[in-house]
Amino acid sequence: MDALTTDSFFNGRLQIRQPEHGYRFSIDAVLLAGHAAPQPQDLVLDLGTGCGIIPLILAYRNPKIKVYGVEVQQQLADLAGLNVKKNGMEDRIVVCCMDMKELPTDDMIPGPMDLVVSNPPYRKALSGRLNPNRQRAVARHEIKATLADVVETARRMLRVAGRLLMIYPAQRMTDLVIQMRAADIEPKFVRLVHSNAHAAAKLVLVEGKKQGRPGVKVGPPLIIYHEDGSYSSEVQEMLRS
């Protein structure tokens, strides 16, 4: 395994190791976890879990849930498993190294899910410059899984009225909403994410409900940074508790 760095969350109570030179999680994962709001006893599925950052944050904040992280890249799946063990969360998080398109699988991930979350690859396979680092390329480009694959997997795995929450580029919001509706996951909440108060939206958080009724709520803009480059108070709170 490549050299690792360690990042701390929640005043050092959560320690997360990630590759020094491979794929590293971004603030996107923190924003997604901050909006997930699982209920006690929920079964949660993270598609494309990487180093396990989202399951770790969710399980830390919600000790009564069970989280399953699916990661197709063996090295990242192994790292996610290491992070789970190092943080003593083996009873709350299960990491599976597999292609999400092969789900469901009863022997590894039981029952329909209450909540599916995903911070998927953002770029189409043939769009833009492909990162020479294979780990980063698979995480950022639709090489192993497309947007349609992610949404269809969520449809298969969710119970009726279960929720799908994703973070995606704002410029591809139409693609995401269309895919959700095609999979009978009705978009119910949308929130645009801006780097600062004067920037155009960079990302969008979209939550849908399986077999939900039409009707969407649009949340207030989420601002990541103050003008001086420091995190906004809302993002600081996500990192702190």
N, C-alpha and C positions, 0 to 999 in steps of 0.2 A: 504494500500500500504506500502511496505517495506520502511525503511529509505532511503533517497535519498542524493546523493552528487551533486554538481553543477560544471560543467566544462565550462570554457570560451574560446571562439574563437574570432579571429579578434579583438584583443585588447579590449576584454570584450563586444563587440557589440552583440555577440550571446551567450546566456546562455543556457546550455543543462543539464537537470537533468536526472540522471540515478540511478538505484538501487545500494545501497551500497554493497549488498551481492548477488544480482541476476545477470542476464546477463548484461555485460557492453561492450560497443562497443570498438573496437580496432583501431589501425592505418589503418587497411584494409579499413574501411569505408571512411577515409579521402583520401586515395589514389584513391579509386573508384570515389569519388565525384570530385577529382582533375582532372580526365580524362574524365568526362562526356561531357563537352562542349555542353550544349543545346543551341538552337537558340532561339531568342525572339519569344514569342507566342507558343513555344512548349508545348505539353502535355507530361508529364513525369510520369512514373509509377515506384515505388520502391517496389519490392517484398521482403517481410520480413523486414519491416522497423524498427523493434525494437523500440527504444525510439525516432525515427524520425531523427536521426543524418544526414542521407544523404539528405532527403528533405529539412531540415533546412539549410544545407550548400548550396545546389543548389539554393534554393529560395533567400537566402541572396545575393549570387553572381549574380543571374539572376532574378531580380525583375519582369520581364515581362513574366515569365513562370508560368504554373500551375502544381503542383506536387501532385500526389495521392500516399499515402503510405498504403500498405496492410500488416497487421500483424494478425496472427492467435491467439496469446496469448492476452487475454483480458487485463491483467495488463500492459503489454508493450504498447498495443494500447492506453489505457487510459493515460499512461505516455507520449506517443508521442503527443496525443491531448493536454495535459497540456503544453508541450514544445512549441507547435505551438502557443497556446494562450499567454503564457508568453512572447514570442518573437514578438507578434503582427502580426503573419503571417496567420491569418485565411482566408484572401482573396487569398492567394497563395497556401496553403497546405490543403488537405483534407485527414484525416486518417480514414481508414475503417478496422474494426475488422472482418475478415472473412478468410476462407480457400481460398488460391489463386486458387485452383482447381475449385472453383465455378465461377470464372470470365469467360466471361464478365458479368457485371450486369449494365444495362443502367441507373437504378435509382441512382446509386452511382458513377460510373465511366463512363463518357460519351465518345463515339467516339473512333476511333483507336488512339493509342499512337504514338508519334514521337520517343520517347526514353523510353526504359525499362532498369532499372539498378537493380542489385541484388548482395548482399554479402550473399550468401545462406549458409545453414549448410554444413560444409566441410566433415564430417565423415559419412560413411555409418552406418545405424542403429545398426548393430551388430558388428561394428569394434571398438576396443579399449575400454577403461573403460568409462562407462556411468556416467556422472556427477550426483551426488546425488541431486543436485539442479535442479528441474524439468525445471525451466525457462532456465537455462544454457544448459541443455541437449537438449531441443527442438531447441534452437538456434544453437547448434553445431553439432547435429546428425540429419540424415535424418529420423526423427520420424514422423513429420507432412507433410513434402514435400521432395521429392527426387530431384536430379539434373534434371531428365527427366521431373518432374512436373514443375519445374521453367522454363525450356526452352520451354516446350509446352505451358505454360501460356503466355510467351512472344510472341510466334508465334501467338496465338489467338488474343492478344491485340495490336500487332504492325500493323501499316499501311504498305503497300508495300514500300520498301526502308527505313522503319524505322529501328532504331538501337537498338541492345541489347548489354549492357556492363556489364561484370561480373568480379569479382575477385575470384580466386580459388587456391587451392594448386597446385604448379607446378607439383607435382607427379601425379596429376589427370588431367593434361592438355589434354591428349588424350581423356579421357572420355568427357570432355567439348566440344572439337572440334567435336567429333563424334555426340554428341547430337545436337549441333547446326546444322550441315549439315543435319541430319535426319529430323529436323524441318524446313528445307528450309531457314535457317538463315546462310548465308555464312560468315565464319570468314574472316575479312578484316584487323584486326590489332591485334598484339600480343606484349606484353611487359613483360619481366621477372622481378621479384622483388627480390632483394637480401637484406639480413639484413645488410651486409657490403660488401666492395669491394672484400673481399677474400672468402666470403661464397657462397655456392651453392644457386641457386635460391630457394626461399621458396614459393613464390606465383607467379601467372601469371594473368595479365589483358588481357582479350580477348574481342574484339568488333566485332560483326557480323551485317550484313545487311540482312533484310528479302528479299528474292528472289534476292540477289545480285549476281554479276558475280564472278567467281573464281579469286583469286589473293589476297595474303595477304602481308601486310607490317609488318616487325619486327622492333620494336622500340629499342632504346638503353637501356641497363640495368638501372633499377631504384634502386638506393642505398638508403636505409632508414637511416642508421646510419654512422657517421664517426667512426674512430677507438677509439676515446675517449668516445663513447657512445652518443654523441650529434646528433641531427637530421642533415641530410645532408641539403645543401642549398635549394635543390628542395623541400624537404618535409617541411622545415621551411617556404618556400614561400606559400605552400598549407595551412599551419596553420595560416598564417599571413594575407592573402588577398584572 
